[in-house]
Amino acid sequence: MSFESLRRIVSRTVRNPQTSKDLQIARIFDAARTVLRKLWGEERSALIDPISFKEGILKFATFSPAAKQQLTVEAPRIKNEINRQLGTVIVHSIVIHAKGF
């Protein structure tokens, strides 16, 4: 049985286009959660979850009508903060899906 170095496995995985895309989406979701916690605090930001990112559109879901309204109002500011944290303009718009109301 032969062993392959971890460096070789990781570099091959990162070069995989699907893995790179998944890593990018994970970074965007992490930045979105961080920005929401910073702007809204831990309790209010827990009401919003990023659910998808495709072609510059970041989608959030919420069960709270108040959180949906607040996110709609603050979407441009949140979008700008996420892009600032990522160091590039990758999020072009934010869409909010209401769940359960």
N, CA, C and O atoms as a DFTB+ gen file, in Angstrom:
404 C
 N C O
     1  1       0.849      -1.179       0.000
     2  2       0.000       0.000       0.000
     3  2       0.891       1.238       0.000
     4  3       1.780       1.370       0.841
     5  1       0.651       2.136      -0.940
     6  2       1.463       3.345      -1.001
     7  2       0.703       4.516      -0.381
     8  3      -0.526       4.572      -0.404
     9  1       1.459       5.422       0.157
    10  2       0.877       6.594       0.779
    11  2       1.135       7.814      -0.093
    12  3       2.171       7.926      -0.747
    13  1       0.183       8.712      -0.086
    14  2       0.302       9.946      -0.853
    15  2       0.429      11.101       0.137
    16  3      -0.264      11.123       1.154
    17  1       1.298      12.046      -0.148
    18  2       1.508      13.144       0.793
    19  2       0.250      13.998       0.914
    20  3      -0.509      14.173      -0.039
    21  1       0.064      14.513       2.098
    22  2      -1.089      15.383       2.361
    23  2      -1.035      16.628       1.486
    24  3      -2.070      17.103       1.018
    25  1       0.144      17.151       1.266
    26  2       0.307      18.333       0.412
    27  2      -0.225      18.062      -0.993
    28  3      -0.903      18.910      -1.574
    29  1       0.072      16.908      -1.532
    30  2      -0.388      16.550      -2.875
    31  2      -1.909      16.390      -2.903
    32  3      -2.562      16.832      -3.848
    33  1      -2.465      15.770      -1.885
    34  2      -3.926      15.577      -1.817
    35  2      -4.633      16.915      -1.723
    36  3      -5.602      17.160      -2.442
    37  1      -4.153      17.786      -0.835
    38  2      -4.784      19.097      -0.650
    39  2      -4.672      19.935      -1.914
    40  3      -5.649      20.566      -2.318
    41  1      -3.505      19.956      -2.546
    42  2      -3.362      20.787      -3.743
    43  2      -4.242      20.272      -4.877
    44  3      -4.799      21.066      -5.635
    45  1      -4.373      18.962      -5.001
    46  2      -5.249      18.401      -6.032
    47  2      -6.715      18.738      -5.728
    48  3      -7.484      19.045      -6.640
    49  1      -7.093      18.680      -4.467
    50  2      -8.465      18.982      -4.069
    51  2      -8.799      20.444      -4.315
    52  3      -9.883      20.762      -4.804
    53  1      -7.876      21.332      -3.977
    54  2      -8.116      22.768      -4.162
    55  2      -8.178      23.127      -5.635
    56  3      -8.903      24.049      -6.006
    57  1      -7.445      22.432      -6.479
    58  2      -7.493      22.709      -7.915
    59  2      -8.788      22.233      -8.560
    60  3      -9.145      22.696      -9.643
    61  1      -9.486      21.324      -7.914
    62  2     -10.757      20.827      -8.435
    63  2     -11.741      21.996      -8.491
    64  3     -11.981      22.626      -7.461
    65  1     -12.323      22.312      -9.658
    66  2     -13.213      23.469      -9.782
    67  2     -14.408      23.423      -8.828
    68  3     -14.798      24.456      -8.284
    69  1     -14.985      22.257      -8.620
    70  2     -16.143      22.162      -7.726
    71  2     -15.737      22.448      -6.286
    72  3     -16.464      23.126      -5.561
    73  1     -14.589      21.940      -5.868
    74  2     -14.107      22.191      -4.515
    75  2     -13.811      23.665      -4.332
    76  3     -14.153      24.238      -3.298
    77  1     -13.182      24.289      -5.316
    78  2     -12.883      25.716      -5.231
    79  2     -14.163      26.526      -5.108
    80  3     -14.225      27.480      -4.333
    81  1     -15.179      26.155      -5.864
    82  2     -16.465      26.851      -5.798
    83  2     -17.101      26.667      -4.418
    84  3     -17.631      27.617      -3.843
    85  1     -17.046      25.448      -3.895
    86  2     -17.603      25.174      -2.569
    87  2     -16.871      25.969      -1.490
    88  3     -17.496      26.488      -0.565
    89  1     -15.547      26.065      -1.611
    90  2     -14.767      26.845      -0.650
    91  2     -15.131      28.326      -0.729
    92  3     -15.228      29.001       0.296
    93  1     -15.329      28.823      -1.933
    94  2     -15.707      30.222      -2.106
    95  2     -17.077      30.486      -1.463
    96  3     -17.255      31.496      -0.782
    97  1     -18.023      29.600      -1.673
    98  2     -19.353      29.771      -1.079
    99  2     -19.259      29.710       0.442
   100  3     -19.922      30.486       1.130
   101  1     -18.455      28.812       0.969
   102  2     -18.269      28.718       2.421
   103  2     -17.693      30.017       2.976
   104  3     -18.111      30.474       4.040
   105  1     -16.733      30.619       2.261
   106  2     -16.157      31.903       2.692
   107  2     -17.209      33.012       2.665
   108  3     -17.246      33.857       3.559
   109  1     -18.063      33.008       1.640
   110  2     -19.111      34.026       1.533
   111  2     -20.110      33.869       2.673
   112  3     -20.496      34.857       3.297
   113  1     -20.531      32.638       2.949
   114  2     -21.467      32.393       4.051
   115  2     -20.860      32.813       5.382
   116  3     -21.536      33.423       6.210
   117  1     -19.581      32.487       5.590
   118  2     -18.904      32.861       6.831
   119  2     -18.841      34.382       6.967
   120  3     -19.085      34.924       8.046
   121  1     -18.515      35.063       5.880
   122  2     -18.464      36.530       5.907
   123  2     -19.850      37.107       6.190
   124  3     -19.973      38.072       6.944
   125  1     -20.890      36.530       5.596
   126  2     -22.260      37.013       5.815
   127  2     -22.655      36.860       7.271
   128  3     -23.222      37.782       7.857
   129  1     -22.365      35.711       7.865
   130  2     -22.690      35.495       9.281
   131  2     -21.919      36.465      10.177
   132  3     -22.473      37.014      11.129
   133  1     -20.649      36.669       9.867
   134  2     -19.815      37.584      10.658
   135  2     -20.354      39.008      10.584
   136  3     -20.458      39.690      11.604
   137  1     -20.697      39.457       9.380
   138  2     -21.231      40.817       9.203
   139  2     -22.550      40.975       9.941
   140  3     -22.761      41.981      10.619
   141  1     -23.439      39.998       9.820
   142  2     -24.723      40.083      10.517
   143  2     -24.538      40.121      12.032
   144  3     -25.210      40.893      12.717
   145  1     -23.627      39.288      12.567
   146  2     -23.366      39.317      14.016
   147  2     -22.822      40.674      14.438
   148  3     -23.191      41.199      15.488
   149  1     -21.947      41.235      13.620
   150  2     -21.343      42.530      13.949
   151  2     -22.394      43.644      13.939
   152  3     -22.403      44.496      14.827
   153  1     -23.271      43.639      12.945
   154  2     -24.260      44.708      12.808
   155  2     -25.490      44.520      13.698
   156  3     -26.042      45.496      14.206
   157  1     -25.918      43.275      13.887
   158  2     -27.175      43.005      14.577
   159  2     -27.019      42.374      15.954
   160  3     -27.974      42.351      16.730
   161  1     -25.853      41.871      16.264
   162  2     -25.678      41.158      17.529
   163  2     -25.995      39.678      17.354
   164  3     -26.565      39.256      16.348
   165  1     -25.614      38.917      18.346
   166  2     -25.740      37.455      18.293
   167  2     -27.190      36.987      18.201
   168  3     -27.508      36.105      17.403
   169  1     -28.062      37.566      19.005
   170  2     -29.454      37.102      19.076
   171  2     -30.243      37.373      17.793
   172  3     -30.899      36.474      17.267
   173  1     -30.183      38.598      17.292
   174  2     -30.928      38.939      16.076
   175  2     -30.356      38.272      14.834
   176  3     -31.104      37.858      13.949
   177  1     -29.038      38.168      14.764
   178  2     -28.424      37.558      13.571
   179  2     -28.733      36.066      13.475
   180  3     -28.650      35.487      12.392
   181  1     -29.083      35.448      14.580
   182  2     -29.432      34.024      14.567
   183  2     -30.744      33.768      13.818
   184  3     -31.055      32.623      13.491
   185  1     -31.507      34.818      13.548
   186  2     -32.787      34.678      12.847
   187  2     -32.627      34.561      11.333
   188  3     -33.586      34.242      10.630
   189  1     -31.421      34.817      10.830
   190  2     -31.150      34.836       9.387
   191  2     -30.086      33.793       9.062
   192  3     -29.079      33.689       9.761
   193  1     -30.316      33.015       7.988
   194  2     -29.326      32.036       7.542
   195  2     -29.060      32.202       6.051
   196  3     -30.002      32.262       5.261
   197  1     -27.778      32.277       5.649
   198  2     -27.484      32.245       4.217
   199  2     -27.786      30.842       3.703
   200  3     -27.408      29.854       4.333
   201  1     -28.466      30.749       2.559
   202  2     -28.845      29.426       2.054
   203  2     -28.247      29.098       0.689
   204  3     -28.087      27.924       0.354
   205  1     -27.912      30.124      -0.109
   206  2     -27.286      29.820      -1.401
   207  2     -26.579      31.057      -1.944
   208  3     -26.865      32.193      -1.565
   209  1     -25.648      30.783      -2.846
   210  2     -24.956      31.850      -3.567
   211  2     -24.732      31.357      -4.985
   212  3     -24.138      30.301      -5.203
   213  1     -25.215      32.135      -5.951
   214  2     -25.029      31.774      -7.350
   215  2     -25.065      33.042      -8.184
   216  3     -25.962      33.872      -8.035
   217  1     -24.090      33.182      -9.057
   218  2     -24.017      34.294     -10.005
   219  2     -24.178      35.659      -9.336
   220  3     -24.886      36.526      -9.847
   221  1     -23.521      35.843      -8.197
   222  2     -23.536      37.127      -7.509
   223  2     -24.730      37.368      -6.619
   224  3     -24.828      38.428      -6.000
   225  1     -25.653      36.406      -6.535
   226  2     -26.857      36.577      -5.720
   227  2     -26.730      35.729      -4.460
   228  3     -26.637      34.504      -4.527
   229  1     -26.728      36.401      -3.309
   230  2     -26.668      35.741      -2.015
   231  2     -28.082      35.664      -1.465
   232  3     -28.747      36.687      -1.298
   233  1     -28.544      34.446      -1.181
   234  2     -29.901      34.253      -0.679
   235  2     -29.869      33.906       0.802
   236  3     -29.064      33.095       1.261
   237  1     -30.779      34.553       1.535
   238  2     -30.950      34.303       2.961
   239  2     -32.350      33.747       3.193
   240  3     -33.259      33.977       2.395
   241  1     -32.515      33.017       4.287
   242  2     -33.832      32.538       4.709
   243  2     -34.060      32.978       6.150
   244  3     -33.123      33.052       6.945
   245  1     -35.321      33.269       6.475
   246  2     -35.674      33.641       7.837
   247  2     -37.097      33.204       8.159
   248  3     -37.950      33.117       7.276
   249  1     -37.336      32.931       9.433
   250  2     -38.685      32.625       9.916
   251  2     -39.324      33.863      10.529
   252  3     -40.492      33.824      10.917
   253  1     -38.590      34.944      10.622
   254  2     -39.042      36.157      11.302
   255  2     -39.414      37.254      10.304
   256  3     -38.569      37.689       9.522
   257  1     -40.676      37.707      10.323
   258  2     -41.064      38.813       9.442
   259  2     -40.288      40.099       9.743
   260  3     -39.940      40.846       8.829
   261  1     -40.021      40.350      11.018
   262  2     -39.277      41.558      11.393
   263  2     -37.843      41.503      10.873
   264  3     -37.316      42.503      10.387
   265  1     -37.217      40.337      10.976
   266  2     -35.850      40.191      10.477
   267  2     -35.822      40.331       8.958
   268  3     -34.890      40.918       8.407
   269  1     -36.833      39.799       8.280
   270  2     -36.911      39.928       6.819
   271  2     -37.006      41.396       6.424
   272  3     -36.315      41.842       5.508
   273  1     -37.859      42.146       7.113
   274  2     -38.021      43.568       6.822
   275  2     -36.722      44.328       7.073
   276  3     -36.310      45.152       6.256
   277  1     -36.082      44.048       8.201
   278  2     -34.839      44.742       8.548
   279  2     -33.728      44.406       7.554
   280  3     -32.959      45.284       7.162
   281  1     -33.643      43.151       7.151
   282  2     -32.624      42.760       6.182
   283  2     -32.883      43.404       4.824
   284  3     -31.945      43.792       4.128
   285  1     -34.149      43.519       4.451
   286  2     -34.504      44.179       3.193
   287  2     -34.046      45.634       3.204
   288  3     -33.501      46.128       2.216
   289  1     -34.268      46.309       4.314
   290  2     -33.874      47.719       4.443
   291  2     -32.352      47.872       4.432
   292  3     -31.816      48.785       3.805
   293  1     -31.672      46.977       5.125
   294  2     -30.218      47.092       5.285
   295  2     -29.413      46.297       4.253
   296  3     -28.189      46.228       4.361
   297  1     -30.067      45.700       3.260
   298  2     -29.382      44.846       2.281
   299  2     -28.186      45.525       1.598
   300  3     -27.126      44.907       1.492
   301  1     -28.321      46.771       1.135
   302  2     -27.145      47.388       0.483
   303  2     -25.944      47.525       1.431
   304  3     -24.804      47.289       1.032
   305  1     -26.202      47.897       2.660
   306  2     -25.120      48.047       3.636
   307  2     -24.485      46.689       3.944
   308  3     -23.261      46.572       4.003
   309  1     -25.311      45.676       4.138
   310  2     -24.810      44.335       4.443
   311  2     -24.012      43.790       3.260
   312  3     -22.945      43.205       3.446
   313  1     -24.524      43.981       2.051
   314  2     -23.820      43.540       0.845
   315  2     -22.443      44.194       0.764
   316  3     -21.450      43.522       0.488
   317  1     -22.385      45.492       1.003
   318  2     -21.108      46.210       0.947
   319  2     -20.138      45.727       2.018
   320  3     -18.942      45.593       1.758
   321  1     -20.646      45.465       3.221
   322  2     -19.789      44.979       4.302
   323  2     -19.245      43.577       3.993
   324  3     -18.081      43.288       4.269
   325  1     -20.082      42.716       3.426
   326  2     -19.632      41.372       3.054
   327  2     -18.526      41.475       2.007
   328  3     -17.488      40.826       2.138
   329  1     -18.739      42.283       0.973
   330  2     -17.719      42.459      -0.065
   331  2     -16.438      43.056       0.505
   332  3     -15.338      42.668       0.112
   333  1     -16.580      43.990       1.423
   334  2     -15.398      44.603       2.044
   335  2     -14.618      43.547       2.823
   336  3     -13.389      43.505       2.756
   337  1     -15.320      42.707       3.553
   338  2     -14.651      41.666       4.327
   339  2     -13.956      40.650       3.417
   340  3     -12.877      40.157       3.746
   341  1     -14.568      40.339       2.282
   342  2     -13.979      39.386       1.341
   343  2     -12.858      40.005       0.511
   344  3     -12.042      39.285      -0.064
   345  1     -12.813      41.323       0.448
   346  2     -11.762      42.003      -0.303
   347  2     -12.016      42.087      -1.792
   348  3     -11.113      42.427      -2.556
   349  1     -13.228      41.784      -2.216
   350  2     -13.588      41.852      -3.627
   351  2     -15.104      41.987      -3.750
   352  3     -15.847      41.605      -2.846
   353  1     -15.546      42.528      -4.869
   354  2     -16.989      42.653      -5.111
   355  2     -17.463      41.355      -5.750
   356  3     -17.320      41.148      -6.955
   357  1     -18.028      40.492      -4.925
   358  2     -18.519      39.202      -5.414
   359  2     -20.025      39.086      -5.211
   360  3     -20.712      38.441      -6.003
   361  1     -20.545      39.712      -4.142
   362  2     -21.987      39.707      -3.888
   363  2     -22.575      40.954      -4.548
   364  3     -22.232      42.081      -4.191
   365  1     -23.463      40.735      -5.512
   366  2     -24.061      41.845      -6.244
   367  2     -25.468      42.178      -5.757
   368  3     -25.923      43.314      -5.885
   369  1     -26.146      41.191      -5.204
   370  2     -27.479      41.455      -4.664
   371  2     -27.807      40.426      -3.591
   372  3     -27.217      39.348      -3.525
   373  1     -28.769      40.799      -2.755
   374  2     -29.230      39.944      -1.671
   375  2     -30.716      39.696      -1.850
   376  3     -31.488      40.618      -2.112
   377  1     -31.104      38.438      -1.704
   378  2     -32.521      38.032      -1.802
   379  2     -32.883      37.376      -0.473
   380  3     -32.102      36.599       0.075
   381  1     -34.067      37.691       0.038
   382  2     -34.517      37.141       1.313
   383  2     -35.744      36.277       1.085
   384  3     -36.742      36.733       0.528
   385  1     -35.664      35.022       1.521
   386  2     -36.808      34.115       1.435
   387  2     -37.436      33.999       2.815
   388  3     -36.746      33.734       3.799
   389  1     -38.744      34.198       2.882
   390  2     -39.487      34.049       4.115
   391  2     -39.915      32.596       4.258
   392  3     -40.404      31.985       3.307
   393  1     -39.730      32.059       5.434
   394  2     -40.147      30.674       5.689
   395  2     -41.098      30.668       6.874
   396  3     -40.825      31.286       7.903
   397  1     -42.188      29.986       6.728
   398  2     -43.077      29.762       7.846
   399  2     -44.021      30.888       8.205
   400  3     -44.688      30.812       9.237
   401  1     -44.103      31.933       7.394
   402  2     -45.098      32.989       7.674
   403  2     -45.652      33.519       6.401
   404  3     -46.500      34.411       6.420
